[in-house]
């Protein structure tokens, strides 16, 4: 059974930092046909939007304009874990953050929800002003 488990969420003041982790089980980065790990977020009353993605084998990264320059996605290939380092946090970053695994033939779809079949349970991030 494939599982993705997020951790690292919490409450911080504007301008602060958090690092989210996503540990995968049920597949390994070295053998899976999945080729992207993505981070999505959803605030109350809003759509779930892709904010960052990384190719599993190559480590190439992709970002939404709303977080580019502030957030960094990375992975520990040997430990089947992806991270999202979030700096200069703003109140509008407040949301539930989800990790996902999927497959696409083009990086243009790496931030598209339909690319992903496996999802974590989410971890809450709250940024106060």
N, CA, C and O atoms as CSV, one atom per row, in Angstrom:
chain,resi,resn,atom,element,x,y,z
A,1,UNK,N,N,0.838,-1.183,0.000
A,1,UNK,CA,C,0.000,0.000,0.000
A,1,UNK,C,C,0.881,1.243,0.000
A,1,UNK,O,O,1.803,1.362,0.807
A,2,UNK,N,N,0.592,2.161,-0.903
A,2,UNK,CA,C,1.325,3.407,-0.983
A,2,UNK,C,C,0.802,4.370,0.072
A,2,UNK,O,O,-0.405,4.569,0.202
A,3,UNK,N,N,1.719,4.964,0.819
A,3,UNK,CA,C,1.370,5.985,1.787
A,3,UNK,C,C,2.320,7.161,1.672
A,3,UNK,O,O,3.522,6.984,1.477
A,4,UNK,N,N,1.773,8.367,1.794
A,4,UNK,CA,C,2.546,9.592,1.893
A,4,UNK,C,C,2.137,10.279,3.186
A,4,UNK,O,O,0.953,10.531,3.406
A,5,UNK,N,N,3.098,10.584,4.038
A,5,UNK,CA,C,2.814,11.163,5.339
A,5,UNK,C,C,3.567,12.474,5.476
A,5,UNK,O,O,4.797,12.497,5.495
A,6,UNK,N,N,2.808,13.578,5.572
A,6,UNK,CA,C,3.391,14.904,5.756
A,6,UNK,C,C,3.608,15.186,7.238
A,6,UNK,O,O,2.891,14.673,8.097
A,7,UNK,N,N,4.609,16.007,7.516
A,7,UNK,CA,C,4.849,16.483,8.866
A,7,UNK,C,C,5.540,17.838,8.790
A,7,UNK,O,O,6.018,18.239,7.729
A,8,UNK,N,N,5.590,18.537,9.909
A,8,UNK,CA,C,6.310,19.785,9.998
A,8,UNK,C,C,5.456,21.035,10.005
A,8,UNK,O,O,5.986,22.138,10.137
A,9,UNK,N,N,4.147,20.892,9.866
A,9,UNK,CA,C,3.274,22.051,9.904
A,9,UNK,C,C,3.186,22.638,11.297
A,9,UNK,O,O,3.615,22.025,12.275
A,10,UNK,N,N,2.623,23.834,11.376
A,10,UNK,CA,C,2.474,24.506,12.649
A,10,UNK,C,C,2.064,25.941,12.465
A,10,UNK,O,O,1.658,26.349,11.377
A,11,UNK,N,N,2.171,26.711,13.535
A,11,UNK,CA,C,1.800,28.123,13.550
A,11,UNK,C,C,3.040,28.980,13.715
A,11,UNK,O,O,3.832,28.764,14.632
A,12,UNK,N,N,3.213,29.966,12.817
A,12,UNK,CA,C,4.361,30.864,12.862
A,12,UNK,C,C,3.917,32.289,12.584
A,12,UNK,O,O,2.834,32.519,12.046
A,13,UNK,N,N,4.761,33.240,12.953
A,13,UNK,CA,C,4.511,34.640,12.640
A,13,UNK,C,C,4.942,34.961,11.216
A,13,UNK,O,O,5.821,34.301,10.662
A,14,UNK,N,N,4.320,35.975,10.630
A,14,UNK,CA,C,4.725,36.436,9.307
A,14,UNK,C,C,6.223,36.727,9.282
A,14,UNK,O,O,6.771,37.323,10.209
A,15,UNK,N,N,6.874,36.292,8.196
A,15,UNK,CA,C,8.313,36.440,8.072
A,15,UNK,C,C,9.099,35.240,8.559
A,15,UNK,O,O,10.304,35.151,8.320
A,16,UNK,N,N,8.438,34.318,9.236
A,16,UNK,CA,C,9.095,33.143,9.760
A,16,UNK,C,C,9.239,32.040,8.732
A,16,UNK,O,O,8.894,32.212,7.563
A,17,UNK,N,N,9.757,30.891,9.185
A,17,UNK,CA,C,10.046,29.761,8.309
A,17,UNK,C,C,9.524,28.466,8.898
A,17,UNK,O,O,9.408,28.317,10.115
A,18,UNK,N,N,9.209,27.528,8.008
A,18,UNK,CA,C,8.864,26.161,8.363
A,18,UNK,C,C,9.440,25.236,7.309
A,18,UNK,O,O,9.616,25.632,6.157
A,19,UNK,N,N,9.737,24.000,7.701
A,19,UNK,CA,C,10.128,22.970,6.745
A,19,UNK,C,C,9.176,21.798,6.851
A,19,UNK,O,O,9.069,21.171,7.905
A,20,UNK,N,N,8.480,21.500,5.760
A,20,UNK,CA,C,7.586,20.365,5.688
A,20,UNK,C,C,8.326,19.152,5.132
A,20,UNK,O,O,9.206,19.285,4.281
A,21,UNK,N,N,7.961,17.972,5.622
A,21,UNK,CA,C,8.513,16.714,5.139
A,21,UNK,C,C,7.398,15.823,4.635
A,21,UNK,O,O,6.269,15.897,5.120
A,22,UNK,N,N,7.711,14.977,3.661
A,22,UNK,CA,C,6.771,13.993,3.128
A,22,UNK,C,C,7.513,12.680,2.969
A,22,UNK,O,O,8.354,12.537,2.081
A,23,UNK,N,N,7.201,11.724,3.829
A,23,UNK,CA,C,7.827,10.413,3.802
A,23,UNK,C,C,6.953,9.436,3.025
A,23,UNK,O,O,5.768,9.291,3.325
A,24,UNK,N,N,7.527,8.766,2.029
A,24,UNK,CA,C,6.804,7.817,1.196
A,24,UNK,C,C,7.098,6.387,1.623
A,24,UNK,O,O,8.232,6.049,1.963
A,25,UNK,N,N,6.066,5.553,1.601
A,25,UNK,CA,C,6.214,4.119,1.794
A,25,UNK,C,C,5.340,3.391,0.780
A,25,UNK,O,O,4.407,3.973,0.226
A,26,UNK,N,N,5.645,2.109,0.537
A,26,UNK,CA,C,4.922,1.344,-0.462
A,26,UNK,C,C,5.501,1.454,-1.860
A,26,UNK,O,O,5.077,0.722,-2.755
A,27,UNK,N,N,6.451,2.340,-2.071
A,27,UNK,CA,C,7.222,2.417,-3.306
A,27,UNK,C,C,8.557,3.071,-2.988
A,27,UNK,O,O,8.705,3.738,-1.964
A,28,UNK,N,N,9.521,2.876,-3.870
A,28,UNK,CA,C,10.832,3.478,-3.704
A,28,UNK,C,C,11.141,4.366,-4.896
A,28,UNK,O,O,10.745,4.072,-6.024
A,29,UNK,N,N,11.850,5.451,-4.635
A,29,UNK,CA,C,12.185,6.383,-5.705
A,29,UNK,C,C,13.001,5.721,-6.807
A,29,UNK,O,O,12.886,6.104,-7.971
A,30,UNK,N,N,13.815,4.745,-6.464
A,30,UNK,CA,C,14.716,4.136,-7.433
A,30,UNK,C,C,14.017,3.221,-8.429
A,30,UNK,O,O,14.562,2.968,-9.503
A,31,UNK,N,N,12.829,2.717,-8.108
A,31,UNK,CA,C,12.154,1.740,-8.966
A,31,UNK,C,C,10.776,2.167,-9.452
A,31,UNK,O,O,10.242,1.541,-10.368
A,32,UNK,N,N,10.184,3.199,-8.881
A,32,UNK,CA,C,8.807,3.559,-9.212
A,32,UNK,C,C,8.692,4.152,-10.614
A,32,UNK,O,O,9.632,4.766,-11.120
A,33,UNK,N,N,7.531,3.961,-11.231
A,33,UNK,CA,C,7.213,4.615,-12.494
A,33,UNK,C,C,6.709,6.047,-12.286
A,33,UNK,O,O,6.625,6.818,-13.243
A,34,UNK,N,N,6.377,6.403,-11.056
A,34,UNK,CA,C,6.062,7.795,-10.748
A,34,UNK,C,C,7.290,8.636,-11.011
A,34,UNK,O,O,8.405,8.203,-10.723
A,35,UNK,N,N,7.110,9.840,-11.557
A,35,UNK,CA,C,8.278,10.648,-11.877
A,35,UNK,C,C,8.264,12.049,-11.274
A,35,UNK,O,O,9.227,12.796,-11.446
A,36,UNK,N,N,7.195,12.421,-10.572
A,36,UNK,CA,C,7.153,13.716,-9.903
A,36,UNK,C,C,6.581,13.588,-8.502
A,36,UNK,O,O,5.659,12.808,-8.260
A,37,UNK,N,N,7.136,14.357,-7.593
A,37,UNK,CA,C,6.546,14.602,-6.290
A,37,UNK,C,C,6.127,16.066,-6.254
A,37,UNK,O,O,6.894,16.949,-6.636
A,38,UNK,N,N,4.915,16.314,-5.797
A,38,UNK,CA,C,4.389,17.668,-5.778
A,38,UNK,C,C,3.896,18.088,-4.413
A,38,UNK,O,O,3.553,17.258,-3.571
A,39,UNK,N,N,3.866,19.401,-4.208
A,39,UNK,CA,C,3.266,20.002,-3.024
A,39,UNK,C,C,2.093,20.869,-3.461
A,39,UNK,O,O,2.216,21.689,-4.371
A,40,UNK,N,N,0.962,20.677,-2.808
A,40,UNK,CA,C,-0.245,21.445,-3.062
A,40,UNK,C,C,-0.724,22.069,-1.762
A,40,UNK,O,O,-0.344,21.627,-0.677
A,41,UNK,N,N,-1.562,23.101,-1.872
A,41,UNK,CA,C,-2.150,23.687,-0.668
A,41,UNK,C,C,-3.582,24.113,-0.942
A,41,UNK,O,O,-3.955,24.430,-2.072
A,42,UNK,N,N,-4.375,24.111,0.127
A,42,UNK,CA,C,-5.775,24.477,0.017
A,42,UNK,C,C,-6.197,25.248,1.257
A,42,UNK,O,O,-6.106,24.743,2.376
A,43,UNK,N,N,-6.658,26.475,1.049
A,43,UNK,CA,C,-7.213,27.291,2.110
A,43,UNK,C,C,-8.729,27.127,2.123
A,43,UNK,O,O,-9.310,26.750,1.105
A,44,UNK,N,N,-9.389,27.404,3.261
A,44,UNK,CA,C,-10.847,27.272,3.320
A,44,UNK,C,C,-11.537,28.087,2.233
A,44,UNK,O,O,-11.239,29.267,2.047
A,45,UNK,N,N,-12.463,27.447,1.514
A,45,UNK,CA,C,-13.203,28.110,0.458
A,45,UNK,C,C,-12.438,28.309,-0.830
A,45,UNK,O,O,-12.955,28.934,-1.755
A,46,UNK,N,N,-11.206,27.792,-0.923
A,46,UNK,CA,C,-10.377,27.959,-2.110
A,46,UNK,C,C,-10.102,26.615,-2.781
A,46,UNK,O,O,-10.271,25.561,-2.168
A,47,UNK,N,N,-9.683,26.658,-4.034
A,47,UNK,CA,C,-9.276,25.459,-4.746
A,47,UNK,C,C,-7.926,24.976,-4.237
A,47,UNK,O,O,-7.150,25.741,-3.664
A,48,UNK,N,N,-7.658,23.683,-4.459
A,48,UNK,CA,C,-6.353,23.132,-4.136
A,48,UNK,C,C,-5.402,23.424,-5.292
A,48,UNK,O,O,-5.658,23.019,-6.425
A,49,UNK,N,N,-4.307,24.126,-5.008
A,49,UNK,CA,C,-3.384,24.593,-6.032
A,49,UNK,C,C,-1.996,23.989,-5.855
A,49,UNK,O,O,-1.512,23.838,-4.733
A,50,UNK,N,N,-1.362,23.646,-6.973
A,50,UNK,CA,C,0.015,23.191,-6.950
A,50,UNK,C,C,0.958,24.357,-6.722
A,50,UNK,O,O,0.815,25.402,-7.357
A,51,UNK,N,N,1.922,24.194,-5.821
A,51,UNK,CA,C,2.853,25.268,-5.518
A,51,UNK,C,C,4.310,24.904,-5.796
A,51,UNK,O,O,5.127,25.793,-6.035
A,52,UNK,N,N,4.649,23.620,-5.769
A,52,UNK,CA,C,6.023,23.206,-6.015
A,52,UNK,C,C,6.043,21.747,-6.436
A,52,UNK,O,O,5.186,20.968,-6.021
A,53,UNK,N,N,7.026,21.369,-7.265
A,53,UNK,CA,C,7.182,19.984,-7.687
A,53,UNK,C,C,8.644,19.704,-7.961
A,53,UNK,O,O,9.422,20.616,-8.243
A,54,UNK,N,N,9.015,18.432,-7.878
A,54,UNK,CA,C,10.381,18.014,-8.154
A,54,UNK,C,C,10.358,16.688,-8.890
A,54,UNK,O,O,9.604,15.789,-8.518
A,55,UNK,N,N,11.176,16.550,-9.935
A,55,UNK,CA,C,11.284,15.275,-10.624
A,55,UNK,C,C,12.070,14.309,-9.755
A,55,UNK,O,O,13.093,14.668,-9.172
A,56,UNK,N,N,11.573,13.067,-9.676
A,56,UNK,CA,C,12.130,12.123,-8.714
A,56,UNK,C,C,13.570,11.754,-9.036
A,56,UNK,O,O,14.421,11.750,-8.146
A,57,UNK,N,N,13.853,11.446,-10.290
A,57,UNK,CA,C,15.195,11.007,-10.652
A,57,UNK,C,C,16.156,12.169,-10.878
A,57,UNK,O,O,17.297,12.124,-10.417
A,58,UNK,N,N,15.714,13.205,-11.577
A,58,UNK,CA,C,16.609,14.284,-11.941
A,58,UNK,C,C,16.723,15.406,-10.929
A,58,UNK,O,O,17.723,16.124,-10.911
A,59,UNK,N,N,15.699,15.569,-10.075
A,59,UNK,CA,C,15.717,16.623,-9.085
A,59,UNK,C,C,15.440,18.013,-9.636
A,59,UNK,O,O,15.747,19.004,-8.974
A,60,UNK,N,N,14.868,18.109,-10.827
A,60,UNK,CA,C,14.496,19.407,-11.375
A,60,UNK,C,C,13.272,19.940,-10.649
A,60,UNK,O,O,12.363,19.179,-10.319
A,61,UNK,N,N,13.245,21.238,-10.401
A,61,UNK,CA,C,12.209,21.843,-9.568
A,61,UNK,C,C,11.358,22.830,-10.345
A,61,UNK,O,O,11.805,23.435,-11.319
A,62,UNK,N,N,10.114,22.979,-9.890
A,62,UNK,CA,C,9.122,23.825,-10.546
A,62,UNK,C,C,8.273,24.486,-9.466
A,62,UNK,O,O,7.939,23.856,-8.462
A,63,UNK,N,N,7.922,25.764,-9.673
A,63,UNK,CA,C,7.232,26.534,-8.650
A,63,UNK,C,C,6.123,27.384,-9.233
A,63,UNK,O,O,6.214,27.868,-10.361
A,64,UNK,N,N,5.072,27.559,-8.444
A,64,UNK,CA,C,4.077,28.569,-8.747
A,64,UNK,C,C,4.659,29.949,-8.467
A,64,UNK,O,O,5.504,30.106,-7.586
A,65,UNK,N,N,4.205,30.949,-9.222
A,65,UNK,CA,C,4.721,32.301,-9.049
A,65,UNK,C,C,4.478,32.840,-7.640
A,65,UNK,O,O,5.245,33.674,-7.159
A,66,UNK,N,N,3.430,32.376,-6.979
A,66,UNK,CA,C,3.102,32.878,-5.657
A,66,UNK,C,C,4.136,32.527,-4.590
A,66,UNK,O,O,4.196,33.179,-3.548
A,67,UNK,N,N,4.955,31.494,-4.845
A,67,UNK,CA,C,5.928,31.060,-3.844
A,67,UNK,C,C,7.361,31.113,-4.348
A,67,UNK,O,O,8.291,30.919,-3.564
A,68,UNK,N,N,7.565,31.370,-5.627
A,68,UNK,CA,C,8.906,31.363,-6.202
A,68,UNK,C,C,9.789,32.395,-5.507
A,68,UNK,O,O,9.395,33.548,-5.331
A,69,UNK,N,N,10.986,31.966,-5.116
A,69,UNK,CA,C,11.907,32.823,-4.402
A,69,UNK,C,C,11.794,32.732,-2.902
A,69,UNK,O,O,12.693,33.181,-2.190
A,70,UNK,N,N,10.704,32.157,-2.395
A,70,UNK,CA,C,10.502,31.996,-0.959
A,70,UNK,C,C,10.514,30.537,-0.524
A,70,UNK,O,O,10.997,30.216,0.562
A,71,UNK,N,N,9.986,29.651,-1.365
A,71,UNK,CA,C,9.896,28.229,-1.044
A,71,UNK,C,C,10.910,27.447,-1.875
A,71,UNK,O,O,11.214,27.820,-3.008
A,72,UNK,N,N,11.430,26.366,-1.305
A,72,UNK,CA,C,12.361,25.489,-2.003
A,72,UNK,C,C,11.956,24.037,-1.784
A,72,UNK,O,O,11.824,23.594,-0.643
A,73,UNK,N,N,11.758,23.289,-2.877
A,73,UNK,CA,C,11.455,21.869,-2.783
A,73,UNK,C,C,12.730,21.074,-3.041
A,73,UNK,O,O,13.525,21.423,-3.914
A,74,UNK,N,N,12.916,20.010,-2.278
A,74,UNK,CA,C,14.085,19.156,-2.431
A,74,UNK,C,C,13.690,17.728,-2.091
A,74,UNK,O,O,12.587,17.484,-1.602
A,75,UNK,N,N,14.595,16.779,-2.350
A,75,UNK,CA,C,14.301,15.407,-1.973
A,75,UNK,C,C,15.551,14.697,-1.495
A,75,UNK,O,O,16.665,15.014,-1.910
A,76,UNK,N,N,15.345,13.729,-0.612
A,76,UNK,CA,C,16.351,12.785,-0.173
A,76,UNK,C,C,16.033,11.492,-0.905
A,76,UNK,O,O,15.162,10.728,-0.488
A,77,UNK,N,N,16.743,11.254,-1.999
A,77,UNK,CA,C,16.442,10.143,-2.886
A,77,UNK,C,C,16.534,8.795,-2.154
A,77,UNK,O,O,15.670,7.934,-2.322
A,78,UNK,N,N,17.574,8.622,-1.352
A,78,UNK,CA,C,17.807,7.348,-0.680
A,78,UNK,C,C,16.742,7.040,0.360
A,78,UNK,O,O,16.475,5.872,0.646
A,79,UNK,N,N,16.131,8.073,0.930
A,79,UNK,CA,C,15.155,7.883,2.000
A,79,UNK,C,C,13.716,8.122,1.560
A,79,UNK,O,O,12.815,8.170,2.398
A,80,UNK,N,N,13.487,8.272,0.254
A,80,UNK,CA,C,12.133,8.411,-0.290
A,80,UNK,C,C,11.356,9.527,0.405
A,80,UNK,O,O,10.199,9.353,0.788
A,81,UNK,N,N,12.008,10.667,0.557
A,81,UNK,CA,C,11.428,11.780,1.289
A,81,UNK,C,C,11.596,13.065,0.495
A,81,UNK,O,O,12.663,13.320,-0.064
A,82,UNK,N,N,10.544,13.874,0.445
A,82,UNK,CA,C,10.619,15.208,-0.146
A,82,UNK,C,C,10.373,16.245,0.936
A,82,UNK,O,O,9.712,15.977,1.940
A,83,UNK,N,N,10.918,17.439,0.711
A,83,UNK,CA,C,10.827,18.523,1.669
A,83,UNK,C,C,10.334,19.784,0.986
A,83,UNK,O,O,10.506,19.964,-0.220
A,84,UNK,N,N,9.720,20.650,1.770
A,84,UNK,CA,C,9.367,21.981,1.313
A,84,UNK,C,C,9.836,22.977,2.364
A,84,UNK,O,O,9.236,23.098,3.432
A,85,UNK,N,N,10.914,23.687,2.050
A,85,UNK,CA,C,11.417,24.737,2.923
A,85,UNK,C,C,10.668,26.019,2.597
A,85,UNK,O,O,10.708,26.493,1.462
A,86,UNK,N,N,9.988,26.578,3.583
A,86,UNK,CA,C,9.162,27.759,3.392
A,86,UNK,C,C,9.746,28.905,4.200
A,86,UNK,O,O,9.777,28.848,5.429
A,87,UNK,N,N,10.207,29.941,3.519
A,87,UNK,CA,C,10.780,31.124,4.146
A,87,UNK,C,C,9.919,32.346,3.850
A,87,UNK,O,O,9.085,32.328,2.945
A,88,UNK,N,N,10.131,33.402,4.619
A,88,UNK,CA,C,9.407,34.665,4.429
A,88,UNK,C,C,7.907,34.433,4.332
A,88,UNK,O,O,7.247,34.943,3.427
A,89,UNK,N,N,7.383,33.670,5.257
A,89,UNK,CA,C,5.980,33.284,5.207
A,89,UNK,C,C,5.056,34.484,5.385
A,89,UNK,O,O,5.351,35.410,6.141
A,90,UNK,N,N,3.940,34.446,4.676
A,90,UNK,CA,C,2.934,35.492,4.691
A,90,UNK,C,C,1.607,34.924,5.176
A,90,UNK,O,O,1.379,33.720,5.052
A,91,UNK,N,N,0.720,35.760,5.728
A,91,UNK,CA,C,-0.589,35.253,6.148
A,91,UNK,C,C,-1.340,34.525,5.036
A,91,UNK,O,O,-2.067,33.572,5.313
A,92,UNK,N,N,-1.180,34.952,3.791
A,92,UNK,CA,C,-1.856,34.295,2.681
A,92,UNK,C,C,-1.309,32.901,2.366
A,92,UNK,O,O,-1.879,32.190,1.538
A,93,UNK,N,N,-0.213,32.502,3.014
A,93,UNK,CA,C,0.287,31.138,2.897
A,93,UNK,C,C,-0.464,30.168,3.804
A,93,UNK,O,O,-0.256,28.959,3.711
A,94,UNK,N,N,-1.325,30.671,4.671
A,94,UNK,CA,C,-2.093,29.822,5.569
A,94,UNK,C,C,-2.972,28.870,4.767
A,94,UNK,O,O,-3.782,29.308,3.951
A,95,UNK,N,N,-2.811,27.565,4.998
A,95,UNK,CA,C,-3.539,26.546,4.239
A,95,UNK,C,C,-3.195,25.177,4.783
A,95,UNK,O,O,-2.287,25.023,5.600
A,96,UNK,N,N,-3.945,24.173,4.310
A,96,UNK,CA,C,-3.560,22.790,4.491
A,96,UNK,C,C,-2.627,22.421,3.342
A,96,UNK,O,O,-2.956,22.644,2.177
A,97,UNK,N,N,-1.471,21.861,3.667
A,97,UNK,CA,C,-0.468,21.515,2.666
A,97,UNK,C,C,-0.435,20.009,2.453
A,97,UNK,O,O,-0.380,19.241,3.414
A,98,UNK,N,N,-0.470,19.588,1.187
A,98,UNK,CA,C,-0.532,18.185,0.805
A,98,UNK,C,C,0.662,17.800,-0.057
A,98,UNK,O,O,1.102,18.574,-0.907
A,99,UNK,N,N,1.177,16.612,0.167
A,99,UNK,CA,C,2.191,15.997,-0.669
A,99,UNK,C,C,1.519,15.006,-1.614
A,99,UNK,O,O,0.526,14.378,-1.248
A,100,UNK,N,N,2.054,14.862,-2.830
A,100,UNK,CA,C,1.470,13.956,-3.808
A,100,UNK,C,C,2.550,13.342,-4.694
A,100,UNK,O,O,3.621,13.921,-4.877
A,101,UNK,N,N,2.254,12.158,-5.242
A,101,UNK,CA,C,3.139,11.465,-6.179
A,101,UNK,C,C,2.373,11.168,-7.453
A,101,UNK,O,O,1.216,10.753,-7.396
A,102,UNK,N,N,3.010,11.377,-8.619
A,102,UNK,CA,C,2.328,11.138,-9.867
A,102,UNK,C,C,3.264,10.988,-11.041
A,102,UNK,O,O,4.481,10.893,-10.883
A,103,UNK,N,N,2.665,10.966,-12.242
A,103,UNK,CA,C,3.408,10.745,-13.467
A,103,UNK,C,C,2.883,11.651,-14.558
A,103,UNK,O,O,1.675,11.727,-14.782
A,104,UNK,N,N,3.782,12.335,-15.235
A,104,UNK,CA,C,3.437,13.128,-16.405
A,104,UNK,C,C,4.621,13.149,-17.349
A,104,UNK,O,O,5.770,13.038,-16.920
A,105,UNK,N,N,4.341,13.292,-18.642
A,105,UNK,CA,C,5.396,13.325,-19.648
A,105,UNK,C,C,5.950,14.721,-19.869
A,105,UNK,O,O,6.935,14.890,-20.587
A,106,UNK,N,N,5.326,15.730,-19.255
A,106,UNK,CA,C,5.793,17.094,-19.424
A,106,UNK,C,C,5.798,17.829,-18.089
A,106,UNK,O,O,4.864,17.708,-17.296
A,107,UNK,N,N,6.850,18.582,-17.854
A,107,UNK,CA,C,6.955,19.354,-16.623
A,107,UNK,C,C,5.888,20.428,-16.527
A,107,UNK,O,O,5.607,20.914,-15.431
A,108,UNK,N,N,5.283,20.812,-17.653
A,108,UNK,CA,C,4.214,21.803,-17.630
A,108,UNK,C,C,3.030,21.355,-16.779
A,108,UNK,O,O,2.269,22.189,-16.288
A,109,UNK,N,N,2.870,20.042,-16.602
A,109,UNK,CA,C,1.764,19.510,-15.821
A,109,UNK,C,C,2.167,19.097,-14.411
A,109,UNK,O,O,1.373,18.476,-13.704
A,110,UNK,N,N,3.376,19.426,-13.991
A,110,UNK,CA,C,3.855,18.990,-12.678
A,110,UNK,C,C,3.157,19.700,-11.527
A,110,UNK,O,O,3.232,19.235,-10.390
A,111,UNK,N,N,2.479,20.815,-11.789
A,111,UNK,CA,C,1.713,21.524,-10.773
A,111,UNK,C,C,0.211,21.381,-10.979
A,111,UNK,O,O,-0.574,22.134,-10.403
A,112,UNK,N,N,-0.186,20.412,-11.801
A,112,UNK,CA,C,-1.584,20.155,-12.099
A,112,UNK,C,C,-2.085,18.990,-11.266
A,112,UNK,O,O,-1.454,17.933,-11.231
A,113,UNK,N,N,-3.208,19.172,-10.599
A,113,UNK,CA,C,-3.724,18.171,-9.666
A,113,UNK,C,C,-3.950,16.816,-10.330
A,113,UNK,O,O,-3.689,15.782,-9.715
A,114,UNK,N,N,-4.435,16.802,-11.583
A,114,UNK,CA,C,-4.765,15.552,-12.260
A,114,UNK,C,C,-3.549,14.691,-12.560
A,114,UNK,O,O,-3.699,13.516,-12.894
A,115,UNK,N,N,-2.365,15.238,-12.451
A,115,UNK,CA,C,-1.139,14.470,-12.635
A,115,UNK,C,C,-0.940,13.436,-11.530
A,115,UNK,O,O,-0.283,12.416,-11.736
A,116,UNK,N,N,-1.507,13.705,-10.368
A,116,UNK,CA,C,-1.168,12.954,-9.165
A,116,UNK,C,C,-2.255,11.981,-8.747
A,116,UNK,O,O,-3.437,12.326,-8.721
A,117,UNK,N,N,-1.845,10.756,-8.418
A,117,UNK,CA,C,-2.748,9.699,-7.997
A,117,UNK,C,C,-2.651,9.374,-6.512
A,117,UNK,O,O,-3.616,8.891,-5.921
A,118,UNK,N,N,-1.502,9.633,-5.906
A,118,UNK,CA,C,-1.269,9.312,-4.505
A,118,UNK,C,C,-1.129,10.595,-3.713
A,118,UNK,O,O,-0.395,11.502,-4.105
A,119,UNK,N,N,-1.842,10.667,-2.586
A,119,UNK,CA,C,-1.894,11.893,-1.795
A,119,UNK,C,C,-1.695,11.606,-0.314
A,119,UNK,O,O,-2.133,10.575,0.198
A,120,UNK,N,N,-1.030,12.531,0.365
A,120,UNK,CA,C,-0.927,12.462,1.808
A,120,UNK,C,C,-2.159,13.033,2.478
A,120,UNK,O,O,-3.083,13.506,1.816
A,121,UNK,N,N,-2.162,12.983,3.798
A,121,UNK,CA,C,-3.320,13.420,4.575
A,121,UNK,C,C,-3.349,14.924,4.809
A,121,UNK,O,O,-4.387,15.471,5.182
A,122,UNK,N,N,-2.233,15.594,4.598
A,122,UNK,CA,C,-2.136,17.025,4.771
A,122,UNK,C,C,-1.592,17.427,6.124
A,122,UNK,O,O,-1.729,16.698,7.107
A,123,UNK,N,N,-0.969,18.600,6.165
A,123,UNK,CA,C,-0.493,19.185,7.413
A,123,UNK,C,C,-0.813,20.678,7.394
A,123,UNK,O,O,-0.609,21.348,6.381
A,124,UNK,N,N,-1.310,21.192,8.507
A,124,UNK,CA,C,-1.792,22.565,8.569
A,124,UNK,C,C,-0.642,23.540,8.795
A,124,UNK,O,O,0.222,23.313,9.641
A,125,UNK,N,N,-0.643,24.633,8.023
A,125,UNK,CA,C,0.284,25.741,8.203
A,125,UNK,C,C,-0.536,27.000,8.450
A,125,UNK,O,O,-1.401,27.351,7.647
A,126,UNK,N,N,-0.262,27.676,9.559
A,126,UNK,CA,C,-0.960,28.902,9.908
A,126,UNK,C,C,0.062,30.010,10.130
A,126,UNK,O,O,0.979,29.862,10.938
A,127,UNK,N,N,-0.096,31.119,9.412
A,127,UNK,CA,C,0.826,32.247,9.500
A,127,UNK,C,C,0.054,33.454,10.027
A,127,UNK,O,O,-0.907,33.902,9.401
A,128,UNK,N,N,0.471,33.972,11.161
A,128,UNK,CA,C,-0.195,35.109,11.783
A,128,UNK,C,C,0.536,36.407,11.469
A,128,UNK,O,O,1.755,36.414,11.299
A,129,UNK,N,N,-0.208,37.498,11.394
A,129,UNK,CA,C,0.362,38.808,11.112
A,129,UNK,C,C,0.626,39.595,12.382
A,129,UNK,O,O,1.109,40.726,12.318
